[in-house]
Amino acid sequence: MKKLTLYISVLLLMIASLSSCKKWLDVKPENVFTEQQIFSTPQSVYQALNGIYLSMSKSSMYGANLTMLVPDVMAQYYNVGSSHKYYNFSSYGFSQDVVKTVTDEIWTSSYVCITNANSFVAQLDKYKGVVTPSQDSILRGEAIALRAFFHFDMLRLFGPMYNTADSILPSIPYYKKTGSSYNGYLPGNNVMDSVLDDLKTAEALLSNDPVITFGVAGNPDPNTDAFFRNRNLRMNYYAVKALQARVYMYRNDKANAYQTSQLVIANAQKYFPWITSTAVLSNKDNADRLFSTEMIFAVQSLEMYGNYNKYFAPANSDGSILAPLDGRLNTMMESSTYPNDYRLNPCWIYPTASSKSYRTFYKFADVSNTDLKFRYMMPLIRISEMYYIAAETAPDNATAFGLLNTVRYNRGDANIPGTAVLATEIKKEYQKEFYGEGQLFYYYKRTKTTAIPNGSATSGNVTMDKTKYVVPIPQSETNFH
């Protein structure tokens, strides 16, 4: 999928985002005439699905709020000053207006995408024959998998602590079809059932995904449809399997988490190879700090570099930049013990063109060569996570450390000593690996970590409990029910 195709906005799927009404379910589809026009040719169907990917890549969702900003700030990655827009997230001040505004934006945007995915599936049913059965299966599988992806992240952010008594409490609504009626808030375990059910359906529909035979690039035959290439920028078959592993892990279903993550490792590693040291270190102006070859699923966020400049660039003042204290970063990255870790040196740099005395975050800084394929790529699922899940659920420590050491070897690190504590080493790996990607907070929440490193101090912890891990559902939504 060429970058240009992701620019396309389709009225049927984007009208919800443009509506002045804040309630996502109030959005009505376009009239039948427009609907028929949109689903009249294969290209228009493709563009309709691309509208969902375009929406989810915006700053309101995975372009910023659900990756580099909200969950990472709440994970205490940064030293966030009291004047910073996201300070109240770092202090878990969920009652503050600025937090309410952002969480409302996340909730609304996510459920708009869910509505659009459901609408897309419904239109495939209504306008049969526009695409071939094989194409329909892949397109439908992507949309259903995206629906599961969005619901799961809403559960992770707004839902209760899972695998506790709270998991049977009402959490979020789950929508599998369009309509004007509101679904009730399901218990967390029922939401999880629905997520896994959707992923099972998507897996079957994507059984003919070109990624299985040809890898990320898709079928190279010039006579095949180019839309079904660049599969790591779409919810492909292996992304569905990887998401299943993530969901099983969140549910503490260790047997299925291990089996599924190992399946991805065994069958997908050749298509999502480890980044090379040359790609990361040899040309700093074009360094692949995103480790793009390892992305099982990513979106192209056209707002990435604007967000980098707004939140992370060295030119920002101390009060407006998102950056960690040097001592905290060095401790978390174990810089004195593992100074050659690729996750440290290319991504965290002492700037020369500003007065900053601390490292700033360069992971999402732009590159000189604007033709590089990884420009604008926002990682959502990467192969390293499958190794961490497999390690956490492995039958013995030898297997677990072998999996962790595979990742570490491909990050320029030495092996973990056999005397190390496995759970501690897994936590360290999550802390190092997912800066800017929004996964650490969910790891802490899943493992019910009661104390996490304080981002505003070089030592000490922030005490955590469900009042900090469970983000309140926006008041505008609860008032509407």
C-alpha positions as CSV (number, residue, x, y, z in Angstrom):
1,M,0.0,0.0,0.0
2,K,1.6,3.2,-1.2
3,K,1.7,6.1,1.1
4,L,-0.6,8.1,-1.2
5,T,-3.4,5.6,-0.7
6,L,-3.5,6.4,3.0
7,Y,-4.2,10.0,2.3
8,I,-7.6,9.2,0.9
9,S,-10.6,10.2,3.0
10,V,-13.9,8.6,2.2
11,L,-17.1,10.4,3.1
12,L,-19.0,7.4,4.3
13,L,-16.4,6.5,6.9
14,M,-15.0,10.0,7.7
15,I,-18.3,11.9,8.2
16,A,-18.4,10.7,11.8
17,S,-15.1,12.4,12.5
18,L,-16.2,15.6,10.9
19,S,-19.6,15.8,12.7
20,S,-20.0,18.5,15.2
21,C,-21.9,16.1,17.5
22,K,-19.7,14.7,20.1
23,K,-21.6,11.4,20.5
24,W,-20.1,8.9,18.1
25,L,-23.3,6.9,17.9
26,D,-25.4,9.8,16.8
27,V,-23.5,9.9,13.5
28,K,-25.8,8.9,10.7
29,P,-24.4,7.3,7.5
30,E,-24.5,9.2,4.2
31,N,-27.6,8.7,2.0
32,V,-28.0,5.6,-0.1
33,F,-26.9,7.4,-3.3
34,T,-23.5,8.3,-1.8
35,E,-23.3,4.8,-0.2
36,Q,-23.9,3.2,-3.6
37,Q,-21.3,5.4,-5.2
38,I,-18.7,4.5,-2.6
39,F,-19.2,0.8,-2.9
40,S,-19.4,0.7,-6.7
41,T,-15.9,-0.3,-7.6
42,P,-13.1,-2.3,-6.0
43,Q,-11.0,0.8,-5.7
44,S,-13.7,2.7,-3.9
45,V,-14.1,-0.2,-1.5
46,Y,-10.4,-0.2,-0.8
47,Q,-10.5,3.6,-0.2
48,A,-13.4,3.1,2.3
49,L,-11.3,0.7,4.3
50,N,-8.3,3.0,4.1
51,G,-10.5,5.6,5.7
52,I,-10.4,3.6,8.9
53,Y,-6.6,3.3,8.9
54,L,-6.4,7.0,8.2
55,S,-8.6,7.8,11.1
56,M,-6.8,5.6,13.6
57,S,-3.4,7.1,12.6
58,K,-4.4,10.6,13.6
59,S,-3.2,12.3,16.8
60,S,-6.5,11.7,18.6
61,M,-5.7,8.0,18.5
62,Y,-2.5,6.1,17.6
63,G,-0.8,9.0,16.0
64,A,-0.1,10.4,19.5
65,N,-2.7,10.0,22.2
66,L,-2.7,6.2,22.4
67,T,1.0,5.8,21.8
68,M,3.6,8.4,22.6
69,L,1.5,10.5,24.9
70,V,-1.2,9.4,27.3
71,P,-0.1,5.8,28.3
72,D,3.6,6.7,28.2
73,V,3.1,9.7,30.5
74,M,1.0,7.6,32.9
75,A,3.8,5.0,32.8
76,Q,6.1,7.7,34.2
77,Y,8.5,7.7,31.3
78,Y,9.0,11.4,31.4
79,N,9.7,14.2,33.8
80,V,6.5,16.2,33.2
81,G,6.4,19.7,34.7
82,S,3.3,21.2,36.3
83,S,2.8,23.6,33.4
84,H,2.8,20.9,30.8
85,K,-0.5,20.0,29.0
86,Y,-0.1,16.3,30.1
87,Y,1.0,17.0,33.7
88,N,-2.4,15.8,35.0
89,F,-2.0,12.5,33.3
90,S,1.4,12.0,35.0
91,S,-0.2,12.8,38.4
92,Y,-3.4,10.8,37.5
93,G,-5.6,13.9,37.9
94,F,-8.4,12.4,36.0
95,S,-10.9,14.9,37.3
96,Q,-9.1,17.8,35.6
97,D,-10.7,19.4,32.5
98,V,-7.7,18.9,30.3
99,V,-7.7,15.2,31.0
100,K,-11.4,14.9,30.4
101,T,-11.0,16.6,27.1
102,V,-8.3,14.3,25.9
103,T,-9.9,11.1,27.2
104,D,-13.2,12.1,25.5
105,E,-11.3,12.6,22.3
106,I,-9.8,9.1,22.6
107,W,-13.1,7.5,23.5
108,T,-15.1,9.2,20.8
109,S,-12.5,8.7,18.0
110,S,-12.1,5.0,18.9
111,Y,-15.8,4.3,18.8
112,V,-16.2,6.2,15.6
113,C,-13.6,3.9,14.1
114,I,-15.5,0.9,15.5
115,T,-18.7,2.2,13.9
116,N,-16.9,2.7,10.6
117,A,-15.5,-0.8,10.7
118,N,-19.0,-2.2,11.4
119,S,-20.4,0.0,8.6
120,F,-17.8,-1.3,6.2
121,V,-18.6,-4.9,6.9
122,A,-22.3,-4.2,6.5
123,Q,-21.7,-2.6,3.1
124,L,-19.7,-5.6,2.0
125,D,-22.8,-7.7,2.7
126,K,-25.1,-5.2,1.0
127,Y,-23.1,-4.7,-2.2
128,K,-21.8,-8.2,-2.9
129,G,-19.9,-8.9,-6.1
130,V,-18.1,-5.5,-6.2
131,V,-14.9,-7.3,-5.0
132,T,-14.0,-11.0,-5.5
133,P,-14.8,-13.5,-2.8
134,S,-11.0,-13.8,-2.0
135,Q,-10.7,-10.0,-1.8
136,D,-13.9,-9.8,0.3
137,S,-12.4,-12.3,2.8
138,I,-9.3,-10.3,3.3
139,L,-11.0,-6.9,3.5
140,R,-13.7,-8.2,5.9
141,G,-11.0,-9.9,8.0
142,E,-9.1,-6.7,8.4
143,A,-12.2,-4.7,9.4
144,I,-13.3,-7.3,12.0
145,A,-9.7,-7.5,13.4
146,L,-9.5,-3.7,13.6
147,R,-12.8,-3.7,15.5
148,A,-11.3,-6.1,18.0
149,F,-8.1,-4.0,18.2
150,F,-10.0,-0.9,19.1
151,H,-12.3,-2.5,21.7
152,F,-9.3,-4.2,23.4
153,D,-7.4,-0.9,23.8
154,M,-10.6,0.7,25.2
155,L,-10.7,-2.1,27.7
156,R,-7.0,-1.8,28.6
157,L,-7.3,2.0,29.1
158,F,-10.8,2.4,30.6
159,G,-11.6,-1.1,31.8
160,P,-11.0,-2.5,35.3
161,M,-8.0,-4.3,36.5
162,Y,-8.3,-7.6,34.8
163,N,-8.1,-11.0,36.6
164,T,-9.4,-9.6,39.8
165,A,-12.9,-9.5,41.2
166,D,-13.2,-6.2,39.3
167,S,-13.1,-8.0,35.9
168,I,-16.8,-9.0,36.3
169,L,-17.8,-5.3,36.7
170,P,-19.2,-3.3,33.8
171,S,-16.4,-2.0,31.7
172,I,-17.1,-0.8,28.1
173,P,-19.8,-1.5,25.5
174,Y,-18.9,-3.8,22.5
175,Y,-20.4,-3.2,19.1
176,K,-20.5,-5.7,16.3
177,K,-23.0,-3.9,14.0
178,T,-24.2,-0.4,13.2
179,G,-27.4,1.0,14.6
180,S,-28.8,3.8,16.7
181,S,-29.3,1.8,19.9
182,Y,-26.7,1.7,22.7
183,N,-25.2,-1.5,24.0
184,G,-24.8,-1.9,27.7
185,Y,-21.5,-1.9,29.5
186,L,-20.2,-5.4,29.5
187,P,-18.1,-7.0,32.2
188,G,-14.5,-7.1,31.3
189,N,-14.4,-10.8,30.9
190,N,-17.3,-10.6,28.4
191,V,-15.5,-7.9,26.4
192,M,-12.5,-10.2,26.3
193,D,-14.6,-13.0,25.0
194,S,-15.9,-10.8,22.2
195,V,-12.4,-9.6,21.3
196,L,-11.2,-13.2,21.0
197,D,-14.3,-14.2,19.1
198,D,-13.7,-11.4,16.6
199,L,-10.0,-12.4,16.2
200,K,-10.9,-16.0,15.6
201,T,-13.3,-14.9,12.9
202,A,-10.7,-12.6,11.4
203,E,-8.0,-15.3,11.5
204,A,-10.3,-17.6,9.4
205,L,-11.1,-14.8,6.9
206,L,-7.4,-13.9,6.5
207,S,-6.3,-17.5,5.9
208,N,-5.5,-16.5,2.3
209,D,-3.6,-13.3,3.3
210,P,-0.7,-12.8,0.9
211,V,1.6,-12.3,3.9
212,I,1.4,-16.0,4.7
213,T,2.9,-16.9,1.3
214,F,4.9,-13.9,0.2
215,G,5.6,-11.9,3.3
216,V,5.2,-8.2,4.0
217,A,5.6,-7.1,0.4
218,G,2.7,-9.3,-0.8
219,N,2.4,-11.1,-4.1
220,P,5.0,-9.6,-6.5
221,D,3.2,-10.7,-9.6
222,P,2.4,-7.5,-11.5
223,N,-0.9,-8.9,-12.5
224,T,-2.1,-9.0,-8.9
225,D,-3.8,-6.1,-7.1
226,A,-1.3,-3.8,-5.6
227,F,-3.7,-2.9,-2.8
228,F,-2.9,-6.3,-1.1
229,R,0.8,-5.5,-0.7
230,N,2.7,-3.8,2.2
231,R,0.9,-6.0,4.6
232,N,2.5,-4.8,7.7
233,L,0.6,-1.5,7.2
234,R,-2.6,-3.4,7.5
235,M,-4.2,-5.8,10.0
236,N,-2.7,-8.8,8.4
237,Y,-2.9,-12.5,9.4
238,Y,0.2,-12.4,11.6
239,A,-1.0,-9.2,13.2
240,V,-4.2,-11.0,14.2
241,K,-2.2,-13.9,15.7
242,A,0.1,-11.4,17.5
243,L,-2.9,-9.6,18.9
244,Q,-4.4,-12.9,20.0
245,A,-1.2,-13.5,22.0
246,R,-1.4,-10.0,23.5
247,V,-5.0,-10.6,24.5
248,Y,-4.3,-14.0,26.0
249,M,-1.4,-12.5,28.0
250,Y,-3.6,-9.7,29.3
251,R,-6.1,-12.4,30.3
252,N,-3.4,-14.4,32.1
253,D,-4.2,-17.3,29.8
254,K,-0.6,-18.4,29.8
255,A,-1.0,-21.6,27.9
256,N,-2.7,-19.9,24.9
257,A,-0.4,-16.9,25.1
258,Y,2.7,-19.1,24.9
259,Q,1.3,-21.3,22.1
260,T,0.2,-18.3,20.0
261,S,3.3,-16.2,20.5
262,Q,5.5,-19.2,19.6
263,L,3.4,-19.7,16.5
264,V,4.1,-16.1,15.4
265,I,7.8,-16.4,16.2
266,A,8.1,-19.7,14.3
267,N,6.2,-18.6,11.2
268,A,6.6,-14.9,11.0
269,Q,10.1,-14.1,12.1
270,K,11.4,-14.5,8.5
271,Y,8.9,-11.9,7.4
272,F,9.6,-9.5,10.3
273,P,13.4,-9.8,10.7
274,W,15.5,-8.1,13.4
275,I,16.8,-4.7,12.6
276,T,20.5,-4.6,11.7
277,S,23.1,-2.5,13.4
278,T,23.9,-0.9,10.1
279,A,20.3,0.3,9.6
280,V,20.3,1.8,13.1
281,L,23.8,3.1,13.6
282,S,25.6,3.7,10.3
283,N,23.8,6.8,9.0
284,K,22.4,8.9,11.9
285,D,20.6,11.3,9.4
286,N,18.6,8.3,8.1
287,A,18.7,5.9,11.1
288,D,15.9,3.4,11.3
289,R,15.2,4.2,15.0
290,L,11.7,2.7,14.6
291,F,13.2,-0.8,13.9
292,S,10.7,-0.9,11.0
293,T,11.6,-4.4,9.7
294,E,10.3,-5.8,13.0
295,M,6.8,-4.2,12.8
296,I,4.0,-6.8,12.5
297,F,1.5,-4.0,12.4
298,A,1.9,-0.3,12.0
299,V,0.0,2.7,10.7
300,Q,1.4,5.6,8.7
301,S,0.8,8.7,10.9
302,L,1.1,11.8,8.7
303,E,1.2,13.9,11.9
304,M,4.2,12.0,13.4
305,Y,6.8,14.7,12.7
306,G,4.6,17.5,13.8
307,N,4.0,15.7,17.1
308,Y,7.7,15.1,17.5
309,N,8.4,18.8,17.1
310,K,5.6,19.7,19.4
311,Y,6.4,17.4,22.3
312,F,10.0,16.0,22.0
313,A,12.2,18.2,19.9
314,P,15.2,19.8,21.7
315,A,13.9,23.3,20.7
316,N,11.0,23.0,23.2
317,S,11.4,24.6,26.6
318,D,12.1,22.6,29.7
319,G,8.5,23.1,30.7
320,S,6.9,21.9,27.4
321,I,9.2,19.1,26.3
322,L,8.6,15.4,27.1
323,A,11.9,14.0,28.3
324,P,13.1,11.9,31.2
325,L,15.6,13.0,33.8
326,D,19.0,11.8,32.8
327,G,19.5,9.7,36.0
328,R,16.2,8.0,35.5
329,L,16.8,7.2,31.9
330,N,20.3,5.9,32.6
331,T,18.9,3.6,35.3
332,M,16.0,2.3,33.2
333,M,18.2,1.7,30.2
334,E,21.1,0.3,32.3
335,S,23.4,2.5,30.3
336,S,26.5,1.8,32.4
337,T,26.1,-2.0,32.0
338,Y,24.8,-2.1,28.4
339,P,26.1,1.1,26.7
340,N,25.7,-0.3,23.2
341,D,22.0,-1.0,23.3
342,Y,20.4,0.3,20.1
343,R,17.4,1.5,22.1
344,L,19.6,4.0,23.9
345,N,22.2,5.7,21.6
346,P,20.3,6.4,18.4
347,C,17.0,7.3,20.2
348,W,18.3,9.3,23.1
349,I,20.8,12.0,22.3
350,Y,22.3,15.0,24.0
351,P,21.3,17.8,21.6
352,T,24.1,20.1,20.3
353,A,21.8,22.8,19.0
354,S,20.1,23.7,22.2
355,S,20.9,24.3,25.8
356,K,19.6,21.0,27.0
357,S,21.9,19.2,29.5
358,Y,19.9,16.0,29.2
359,R,19.1,13.5,26.5
360,T,16.1,14.1,24.3
361,F,14.0,11.6,22.5
362,Y,14.8,11.2,18.8
363,K,12.9,8.1,17.9
364,F,10.2,10.0,16.0
365,A,12.5,12.6,14.5
366,D,12.4,12.9,10.7
367,V,15.0,11.5,8.4
368,S,16.9,13.2,5.6
369,N,15.9,10.7,2.9
370,T,12.2,11.3,2.4
371,D,11.8,8.2,0.2
372,L,12.5,5.8,3.0
373,K,9.7,3.4,3.5
374,F,9.6,3.7,7.3
375,R,8.9,7.4,7.3
376,Y,5.6,8.0,9.2
377,M,5.4,4.5,10.5
378,M,3.9,4.2,14.0
379,P,4.6,0.8,15.5
380,L,1.6,-0.9,17.0
381,I,2.7,-4.5,17.3
382,R,6.3,-5.7,16.9
383,I,8.0,-9.1,16.9
384,S,9.9,-8.4,20.1
385,E,6.7,-8.4,22.1
386,M,6.0,-12.0,21.0
387,Y,9.4,-13.0,22.5
388,Y,8.5,-11.2,25.8
389,I,5.1,-13.0,25.9
390,A,6.7,-16.3,25.2
391,A,9.3,-15.7,27.8
392,E,6.8,-14.8,30.5
393,T,4.8,-17.9,29.8
394,A,7.6,-20.3,29.0
395,P,7.6,-23.7,30.7
396,D,11.1,-23.2,32.3
397,N,13.6,-20.4,32.9
398,A,16.1,-21.7,30.4
399,T,13.6,-21.3,27.6
400,A,12.5,-18.0,28.9
401,F,16.0,-16.5,29.2
402,G,16.8,-17.9,25.8
403,L,13.9,-15.9,24.3
404,L,14.9,-12.7,26.2
405,N,18.5,-13.1,25.1
406,T,17.5,-13.4,21.5
407,V,15.9,-9.9,21.7
408,R,18.9,-8.6,23.6
409,Y,21.4,-9.9,21.1
410,N,19.5,-8.1,18.4
411,R,19.6,-4.9,20.5
412,G,23.4,-5.0,20.9
413,D,23.1,-6.3,24.5
414,A,24.9,-9.1,26.4
415,N,23.0,-12.1,27.7
416,I,21.2,-12.0,31.0
417,P,23.0,-13.9,33.7
418,G,21.3,-17.2,34.5
419,T,21.0,-16.1,38.2
420,A,18.8,-13.2,37.3
421,V,15.1,-12.9,38.4
422,L,13.0,-13.6,35.3
423,A,10.1,-11.3,36.1
424,T,12.5,-8.4,36.8
425,E,14.2,-8.9,33.5
426,I,11.0,-9.0,31.6
427,K,9.9,-5.8,33.2
428,K,13.2,-4.2,32.3
429,E,12.8,-5.2,28.7
430,Y,9.3,-3.7,28.5
431,Q,10.7,-0.5,29.9
432,K,13.4,-0.3,27.3
433,E,11.6,-1.5,24.3
434,F,8.4,0.5,24.1
435,Y,9.3,4.1,24.5
436,G,6.8,6.1,22.5
437,E,4.6,3.1,21.7
438,G,2.2,3.1,24.7
439,Q,2.7,-0.5,25.9
440,L,4.5,-0.1,29.2
441,F,1.5,1.3,31.1
442,Y,-0.6,-1.7,30.0
443,Y,2.2,-4.0,31.1
444,Y,2.1,-2.4,34.6
445,K,-1.7,-2.6,34.7
446,R,-1.8,-6.2,33.6
447,T,0.8,-7.3,36.1
448,K,-0.8,-5.1,38.8
449,T,2.5,-3.5,39.6
450,T,2.1,-1.6,42.8
451,A,5.1,0.7,42.5
452,I,6.6,2.1,39.3
453,P,9.7,4.4,38.9
454,N,8.8,8.0,39.5
455,G,9.5,9.9,36.3
456,S,10.0,13.2,38.1
457,A,12.8,11.9,40.4
458,T,16.0,10.0,39.8
459,S,15.0,7.6,42.5
460,G,11.9,6.4,44.3
461,N,8.5,5.1,43.1
462,V,5.0,6.1,42.5
463,T,2.5,4.0,44.3
464,M,-0.1,2.5,42.0
465,D,-3.6,1.1,42.4
466,K,-6.8,0.8,40.4
467,T,-7.6,4.5,41.0
468,K,-4.5,5.3,38.8
469,Y,-4.7,2.4,36.4
470,V,-8.4,2.7,35.5
471,V,-9.0,5.9,33.5
472,P,-12.6,7.0,34.0
473,I,-14.9,6.7,31.1
474,P,-15.7,10.3,29.8
475,Q,-18.5,11.9,31.6
476,S,-20.1,12.9,28.3
477,E,-20.5,9.2,27.5
478,T,-21.7,8.1,31.0
479,N,-24.3,11.0,31.0
480,F,-25.5,9.8,27.7
481,H,-26.4,6.3,29.0
